[in-house]
């Protein structure tokens, strides 16, 4: 079975998480993703611990379904080979610092002249223009500048350090996927490609749409003490239970809150829905049972409650497992291993995990031949070291 993106060829020159996770989603949906890597080193993500076999466990989950070619783009022959591949590509995706692709001879205008229908995507921290375009940064810097960190954490605490990459994934990977798909639809319709410029700081800023709407309407700057969703009220909070584990309550609507009060046997607490002063009462109440006892008691009732799972518990959760988010795939040397499913569910043409992650340069020869190079040309590239086949 082929996915909805079968026949779409993507040249992926990105490194590390944001680009690689984005292209993994597209590869699961059937796109041919060709990972273009420098010899020996490859994508830096390959060497980050923990290791699964002799490569990073991260590579296992974000580079499945891809091919890898290894080219030394500082050598003119390797650059020329890549430009030949551009002729048949649908998407060119890079995450260099702004200006680097142009210096390499791989800028948008150059590639557009070769292939007018090409979708060219650039992913960076601050975008291709603006005063910070050349600044280095990481996820924390982007969400901090975007304002997102200023009201994270509990209502009585300082800004909380995120434990996952909000800017990299939510504002980077996912926005590039959306931009690429939108440009692809137009390219297929008109024959004209486009340039997709995604900045992780931009994406982090727009993730705050409802807070920005409220701020522009009222002039009130949100803080961790002012927001309902930061633990200020009993109705939307995290509660410790008798076993030291935690329970989530999200009964924002009064109808859910009233049912919660009835189920726990405290109808007298219905007026405390938004009462910060009542938090100690609710905290003491939830300490009376273990987390799983509360989950069992509240199950089947319209109360918006659930467990705070650790990652091991989440992997074993029947809801997540039932949705195909934890699957098994055969590792080339280690046998069956757990793998991350694709969250984009299509009924008629579903995403699928077809192949494990590639070795650096595993597909160099076959990809260059398929891209129109003659066997003698490929042999010369490999002999000179401009290209490497693993």
KETI-221493 format. One record per atom (N, C-alpha, C, O): residue in one letter; x, y, z. Coordinates in steps of 0.2 Angstrom, whole numbers, plus 5000, padded with zeros to 4 digits. Atoms other than C-alpha are relative to their C-alpha. Example, Ala and Ser with C-alpha at 12.3 -4.5 7.8 and 13.67 -1.06 7.14 Angstrom:
a500449945000a506249785039a500450065000a500950055003s499649944999s506849955036s499650055003s499950115004
! end
This chain:
x500449945000x500050005000x500450065000x500950075004x499649945001x500750174995x499650065004x499050065004x500349954996x500450335005x499750064995x499950054989x500349955005x499550494998x500650044997x500550084992x499449965003x501350574995x500449964996x501049984994x499650045005x501950434984x500150044994x499750074991x499849965006x502950504970x500250075001x500550104997x499749944998x503450654979x500749995003x500849955007x499350014999x505350664980x500350075004x500250125002x499749944995x506150774995x500749995001x501049945003x499350004998x507950814996x500150045006x500050105007x500049984993x508250835014x500750025002x501149975004x499349984998x509850935019x500050035007x500550065010x500049984993x509250975037x500449965004x500649905003x499650044995x510150925052x499650015007x499250055008x500350004993x509550885070x499349995000x499049974995x500750034999x507750865076x499550044996x499150004993x500649975003x506651005068x499949984993x499349964992x500150025007x506950965050x499949924999x499449904996x500150075001x507150775052x499449975003x499149935000x500750034998x505550745062x499550024995x499049984994x500449975005x504650855049x500049954994x499549934992x500050045006x505250745035x499849935001x499649894997x500250074999x504950585044x499249995000x499049944998x500850015001x503050625045x499950004992x499449964991x500150015007x503150655026x500249944997x499849914993x499850075002x504050495023x499549955002x499449914998x500550054998x502850395033x499350014995x499049964994x500649995005x501450475021x500249984993x499849994989x499950025007x502350405006x500550034996x500750014991x499549965004x503650535001x500649965000x500849935005x499350025000x505350484995x500450055003x500650105000x499649954997x506450575007x500749984999x500949925002x499350025001x508250575002x500450055005x500550115004x499649974995x509350625017x500750024997x501149974996x499449985003x510850725010x500550015005x500450065009x499549994994x512350705022x500750004998x500949984993x499350005001x514150745023x500349945001x500149905006x499750064999x515350605022x500249995008x500450045011x499750024993x515850515039x499550025005x499349985009x500449974994x514950635051x499349994999x498949975004x500750015001x513250635043x499650065004x499950115006x500449964995x511850715053x500250005007x500349945009x499850004993x512450765070x499649965005x499849935010x500550034996x510950685077x500249925001x500049895006x499850075000x511650515073x500449975006x500549925008x499550024995x512950515087x499850025007x500250015012x500249984994x511950585101x499749945005x499349905002x500250064996x511750455116x499250025002x499050075003x499850075000x510850345120x500049974993x499749994989x499950045006x511350225107x499649944999x499549915004x500450065001x510350095099x500449964995x500449984989x499550035005x511649975091x500650055000x500950075006x499449955000x513050095085x499850074998x500250114996x500249935002x511950245081x499550025005x499249985009x500449974995x510850365091x499349975000x499049954994x500750024999x509150305097x499550054997x499050034995x500449955003x508450465090x500049994993x499450004990x500050015007x508950425073x499549944998x499249944993x500550055001x507950265074x499350025000x498950004995x500749985000x506350355077x499850064995x499350074993x500249945004x506550515066x500349994993x500250044989x499750015007x507450445051x499849934996x500149914991x500350065003x506450285047x499750024993x499550084992x500349995007x505750275029x500450044995x500250064990x499649955004x507150385022x500649964997x500849904998x499450025003x508650355010x500550055002x500450115004x499549964999x510350425013x500550004995x500749954992x499449995004x511650495001x500550045003x500450095007x499449964997x513350555006x500450044995x500750014990x499749965005x514050704996x500450055004x500250085009x499549954998x515550815000x499850074996x500150074990x500349955004x514650974994x500550064999x500450114995x499449955001x516351074995x500349984993x500750024991x499750025006x516850974980x499550014994x499049994994x500549985006x516151044963x499649944997x499149954995x500450065004x515750864956x499449985005x498949965002x500550024995x514750824972x499450054999x498850034999x500649955001x513750994970x499749994994x499150004993x500350015006x513450964952x499649945000x499049944997x500550064999x512750784956x499450025004x498850005002x500649984996x511550864969x499650044995x499050034995x500449965004x511050994956x499649964995x499049974993x500350055005x510650844944x499349975004x498849975000x500650034996x509450774958x499550055000x498950035001x500549954999x508650944960x499550004994x498950024994x500450005006x507950924942x499449965001x498949974998x500550044999x506850784947x499750005007x499249965009x500350004993x506450834965x499450055000x499350094996x500649964999x504850904971x500150055006x499850115006x499849954994x505550984988x500750005001x501049955001x499350004998x507251044993x499950045007x499650095008x500149974993x507351075012x500650005004x501049965004x499449984997x508751155021x499950045007x499450075008x500049974993x509151215039x500650045001x500850045007x499449964999x510751315036x499950065003x499350095003x500149934998x511051485044x499950044993x500250024988x500149965006x510351615032x500650024996x501150044999x499449985004x511551645017x500449944998x500849944993x499550065002x512451475018x499849964994x500349954990x500250045006x511451385005x500250044994x500450014989x499849965006x511751534993x500849994999x501049984993x499350005001x513651524996x500249934998x500749924994x499950075002x513551334993x499849994993x500049944989x500350015007x512751364976x499349975000x499149944995x500750045000x511051294982x499550055003x499050035006x500549954998x510051454985x499449994996x499449964991x500750005003x508251474980x500050024993x499749984988x500049975007x508551574964x500349954995x500149944990x499650045004x509851454958x499649934998x499649914993x500450075001x508751294961x499350014996x499149974992x500649985004x507151384954x500250004993x499749984989x499850005007x508051414938x500149934997x500049924991x499950075002x508451224937x499349974999x499249934995x500650044999x506751164942x499450055002x499350065009x500449944998x505351304942x499449975004x499150015008x500650034995x504051184951x500349985007x499949955010x499750024994x505251154965x499750045006x499650105006x500149964994x504651194983x500650005004x500949945006x499449994996x506051264993x499950025007x499550075007x500249984993x505951265012x500650015004x501149975003x499449984995x507151355024x499750005007x499250035008x500250004993x506951315042x500650035004x501250015004x499549964996x507951435054x499750025007x499150025008x500249974993x507851505072x499650064999x499150075002x500349935000x507451685067x499750024993x499550074992x500349995007x506951675048x500650034996x501250044998x499549985005x507851735033x500150084999x500550104996x499949924999x507651925037x499950025007x499849985011x500149974993x507552035052x500750015003x501249985001x499449994997x508952095063x500449945003x501049945004x499750064997x509251925071x500149944996x500349894998x500050055004x509351825056x500649955000x500649894999x499450035000x511151775058x500249975007x500749945008x499950024993x511051745077x499949925001x499549894998x500150074998x511351565084x499550005005x499350055009x500550014994x510051495096x499849935000x499949894996x500350074999x509151345103x499350015002x499050075003x500750004999x507351305107x499850055006x499450095005x500149964994x507451395124x500050084998x499650125001x499949935002x508051555116x499450034996x499150084997x500549985005x506651555103x499350015004x499050065003x500649994996x505151525116x500150065005x499650095006x499949944996x505951655127x499850064997x499550114999x500049935004x506051795114x499250004998x499050064998x500750005003x504251745108x499550025006x498950035004x500449984995x503551785125x499749945004x499349955009x500450064998x502951605128x500249985007x499849955011x499850024993x504051575144x499750045005x499750025011x500149954995x503451725153x499449985005x499450005010x500650024995x501851645160x500049925000x499449905002x500050084999x502351455160x500249995007x500450035011x499950024993x502451365176x499450015004x498950035001x500649994995x501251365191x499950075001x500350125000x500349944999x500251515196x500550045005x500450105006x499649974994x501451545211x500849994999x501149995004x499350025002x503151505202x500350054995x499950084992x499749965005x504451585191x499949964994x499749904994x500050045007x504551535172x500349935001x500849925003x499750075000x504751355170x500449984994x500250004988x499650025005x506051275159x499649944996x499549895000x500450065003x505151165146x500549944999x501149954998x499650065000x505650985146x500049974993x500349924992x499950025007x505350965127x500050064996x499950114998x499949945004x505651065112x499450024996x499250004991x500649975002x504151175109x500250034993x499850024988x499949965006x504951285096x500349954994x500149964989x499750045005x505951145087x499449964997x499449954991x500550055003x504451025085x499350044998x499150044992x500749975001x502751125087x500150064995x499750074991x499949945004x503451285079x500449994994x500550034990x499550025005x504751205068x499849954995x499549964989x500250065004x504351035062x499350004997x499249994991x500750015003x502451045060x499950064996x499550054991x500249945005x502451225052x500449994994x500150014989x499650015007x503751165039x499649954996x499549964990x500450055004x502651015035x499450034997x499250024991x500549975003x501151125033x500250054994x499850054989x499849955006x502051255022x500249964994x500049984989x499850045006x502851115011x499449974997x499349984991x500650035003x501151035009x499650054996x499350044990x500449955004x500251195004x500450024994x500050034989x499649985006x501651244992x500049944995x499949954989x500150065005x501551064984x499450004997x499349994991x500649995003x499751084981x500050054995x499750034989x500049955005x499951244972x500549984994x500349994988x499650025005x501451174962x499749954996x499849954990x500350055004x500451024957x499550034995x499350004990x500649975004x499051134951x500350054994x500050054989x499849955005x500051274942x500749994997x500850024992x499450015003x501751204939x500550055003x501150055001x499549954997x502551344949x500249985008x499749975012x499850024993x503551304965x499950075004x499650125002x500049944995x503751424980x500649995005x500949945006x499550004995x504951474994x499650005007x499250055008x500350004993x504451425012x500550025005x501049985005x499649974995x505251525025x499749995007x499250035009x500250014993x504951455043x500550015005x501049995005x499649994995x505651525058x499749985007x499149995008x500250034994x505551435075x499750055005x499350045009x500249944996x505351605084x499350024998x498950035002x500649985002x503951655073x499449955002x498949975004x500550064998x503051485076x499850005007x499349995009x500149994993x503251505094x499650055002x499150055007x500449944999x502451675094x499349984998x498850005002x500750015003x500951615084x499749945004x499049945004x500350054996x500651465096x499650035006x499250005009x500349974995x500051595108x499450044998x499250095000x500649975003x498551645097x499550035005x499350095005x500549984995x497251655111x500250055005x499950105007x499749954995x498351745123x500150074997x500050125000x499949935004x498851875110x499350034999x499350094999x500649975001x497051895106x499750045006x499450095005x500249974994x496651935124x500450065002x500150115004x499649954999x498052045126x499950064996x499850124998x500249945004x497652155111x499450035001x499250095000x500749984998x495852165117x500050045006x499750095007x500049974993x496252215135x500650045002x500550085007x499349974998x498052275136x500349975006x500849995008x499750034994x498352155150x500549954998x500349904994x499550055002x499952065149x499949945004x499949945011x500150064996x499751885154x500649985004x501249995002x499450024995x500751815169x499849935003x499249915002x500150074997x500851645178x499550015005x499149965007x500549994995x499751725191x499350024998x498850015002x500749985003x498351785180x499649954996x499049964995x500450055005x497951635169x499749955003x499949925008x500450054997x496651515173x500349934998x500349885003x499750065002x497651375164x500749995004x501049945002x499450014996x499151395176x499949985007x500449995011x500150034994x498451315191x499750055006x499750045012x500349954995x497551465199x499449985003x499250005008x500750024998x495851385200x500049925002x500449894999x500150074999x495251215207x499849964994x500049904993x500350035005x494451175191x500549974995x500349934991x499550025005x495951165180x500749995004x501150045005x499450004996x497451095190x500249925000x499949884997x499750074999x498550945194x500149995008x500350035012x500050024993x498350855211x500449945002x500449894998x499650064997x499450745221x499549955003x499149985006x500550054997x498650585226x500449965006x501049985007x499850034994x498950465241x500749964999x501149965003x499450045001x500350365232x500650044997x501150024994x499549965002x501350515227x499950024992x500350054989x500149985007x500750515209x499450054999x499250075004x500449945001x499650645201x499449994995x499549954991x500650005004x497950675193x499950074997x500050125000x500149945004x497450805180x499250015001x498849965000x500749985000x495750895182x499950064995x500350114996x500149945005x495151005167x499350015000x499150034994x500749995000x493351035172x499950075000x499650105004x500149935001x493351215165x499250025000x499050065003x500849995001x491451205160x499749985007x499849935010x500450014994x490251215175x499749935000x499749905005x500350065000x489351065169x500449945002x500249895005x499550054999x490950955170x500250015008x500249965011x499849994993x491351035187x499549975005x499649945010x500650024995x489651005195x500049925000x499949895005x500050084999x489750815190x500649985004x500549935007x499450024996x491550805197x499850005007x499949965011x500249994993x490850875214x499549945002x499649925007x500550054999x489450745213x500349935001x500249905006x499750075000x490550595209x500449995006x500549945009x499650014994x491750635223x499750015007x500050015012x500449994994x490350665235x500150065004x500050075010x499949944997x490650845238x499650054996x499950104994x500449955003x489150935231x500150075003x499950124999x500049934997x489451075243x500650044997x500650104999x499449965003x491051125234x499950034993x500350054990x500249985006x490151165218x500150084999x500450104993x499849935001x490351355221x500750025000x500950084998x499349995000x492251335222x500350004993x500949994993x499750015007x492451315203x500650054998x501150024996x499449955002x493551475201x500350035007x500650085006x499849984993x493951495220x500749985002x500849925004x499350024999x495851505222x500049985008x500549945009x499950014993x495551505241x499849925002x500049905007x500250074998x494751325240x500549954998x500449894999x499550055003x496351245232x500249965006x500349905005x499850054995x496951175249x499549955002x499749895003x500550054998x495251095252x500049944994x500049884996x500050055005x495351005235x500749965000x500749904998x499450035000x497150965237x500049945006x500249895005x500150054995x496750875253x499649944998x499749895000x500550055003x495250785245x500449954996x500349894997x499750055004x496350705232x500549965003x500849915000x499550044997x497650645244x499749945004x500049905007x500350064996x496350525251x500049934996x499949884999x500050065004x496550395237x500650004995x500950064994x499450015005x497950335225x499750034993x499150044992x500249985007x497950405207x499649954997x499149974994x500450055004x497350245200x499349995003x498849974999x500650014997x495950235212x499550064998x498950054996x500449945003x495350415207x499849994993x499350004991x500150015007x495550365189x499449954999x499049964995x500550055001x494450215191x499350035002x498850024999x500649974998x493150315201x499750054995x499150054994x500249945005x493050455188x499949974993x499550014989x500150025007x493050345173x499349994998x498949975002x500750005002x491450355163x499650065001x499050064999x500449944998x490950515170x500350064996x500950074995x499849945004x490950685161x500450055005x500050105007x499749964996x492250765172x500750034998x501050075002x499349975002x493850795162x500649985004x500950035007x499550024996x495050695172x500449954997x500249914993x499650055003x496550585169x500650005004x500850045008x499350004997x498250525175x500550044998x500550054992x499349985003x499950605174x500449945000x500749925004x499650065002x500850465166x500750025000x500950074997x499349995002x502650445166x500149974993x499649944991x500050025007x503350395149x499949935000x499649904995x500150085000x503350205153x499349995000x499049954997x500750015000x501550215158x499750034994x499250004992x500349975006x501150325143x500149954994x499649934990x499950055005x501950185132x499549945000x499449914995x500450064999x500850055140x499350025000x498849985001x500749984999x499250165140x499649974994x499849984989x500450035005x497850075131x499850044994x499650034989x500249955004x497250235123x500550014994x500450014988x499449985004x498950275115x500249944996x500349944990x499850065004x499350095110x499449984995x499649964990x500550015004x497650075103x499950044994x499650034989x499949955006x497950225091x500649994996x500750034991x499550025005x499450145084x500650045001x501050054996x499449954999x500750265092x500649975002x501249995002x499450044998x501850125099x500049944996x499549904997x500050065004x502249995086x500749975000x501249995003x499450035001x503649875082x500350004993x499949994988x499750005007x504849875068x500749965001x501049965006x499450045000x506349765064x500650044999x500750074994x499349975000x508049835068x500549964996x500549904997x499650045004x509349785056x500549955003x500649905000x499650054996x510449705069x499749985007x500049935010x500250014994x509449705085x499349975001x499149955006x500650035000x507849625080x499450055001x499550115000x500649954999x506049695084x500250055006x500450035011x499949944995x506149865093x499450044999x499050054994x500649955000x504749985098x500250064995x500850084995x499949955004x504550125086x499450055001x498850035003x500549954999x503550285086x499550014994x499750014988x500450005005x501950285076x499950074997x500150125000x500149935002x501350435065x499350025002x498849985002x500749984997x499950535073x499550034995x498950044996x500449985005x499250585056x499649944997x499949904994x500450075002x497850455053x499650024994x499150064994x500449995006x497150445035x499749934999x500049884999x500450065000x495850305033x500249964993x500349904994x500050035007x496050265014x500849994998x500949944995x499350005002x497950295012x500450015007x500750075007x499649984993x498750285030x500750004999x501049974995x499350004999x500450325035x500349935002x499949895005x499750064999x501650175036x500750005001x501150044998x499350014999x503350125043x500249954995x500149894997x499850055005x504150035028x500749985001x500949925001x499350025000x506050035031x500350045006x500150095008x499649974994x507250075046x500450064997x500450074991x499549955001x508450215047x500549984995x500749924995x499550025004x509750215033x500750025003x500850065007x499349984998x511650215036x500250064996x499950074990x499849945004x512550365030x500349984993x500749944993x499850025007x512750355011x499749934998x500049914993x500350075002x511750185010x499750004993x499849954990x500350005006x510850244995x500350044995x500050064990x499649955005x512150354986x500049984993x499750014989x499950035007x512450244971x499350004996x499250034991x500650015004x510650194967x499650074999x499250084994x500449945001x509950374970x500350044995x499950074991x499749975005x511250454959x499849974993x499750014988x500250035007x510850334945x499350014998x499250034993x500749995001x509050354947x499950084998x499450094995x500049935002x509350544946x500350024993x500350084992x499849985007x510050534929x500749994998x500950004993x499250005002x511950514931x500149934997x499849884999x499750065003x512850384921x500449965005x500749995010x499650054995x513650234930x500750035000x501050025005x499349985000x515350304924x500150065005x500650075008x500049944996x514950474932x500049985008x500350015012x500050024993x514450394949x500649965002x500949985008x499450034998x515950284949x500650055001x501050045006x499549954999x517050434947x499950045006x500450065009x500249974994x516150524961x500349965006x500549995011x499850054995x516450374972x500750005001x501049995006x499350015000x518250354967x500450065003x500950065006x499749944998x518650534971x499850025007x500250075010x500249984993x517750544988x499550055000x499350075005x500549955000x516550674982x499349975002x498950015005x500650044998x515250544985x500249945004x500749915002x499850064996x515250404998x499449955000x498849975001x500550055000x514250234997x500249965006x500849935007x499950044994x514150145014x499949924998x500049885002
! end
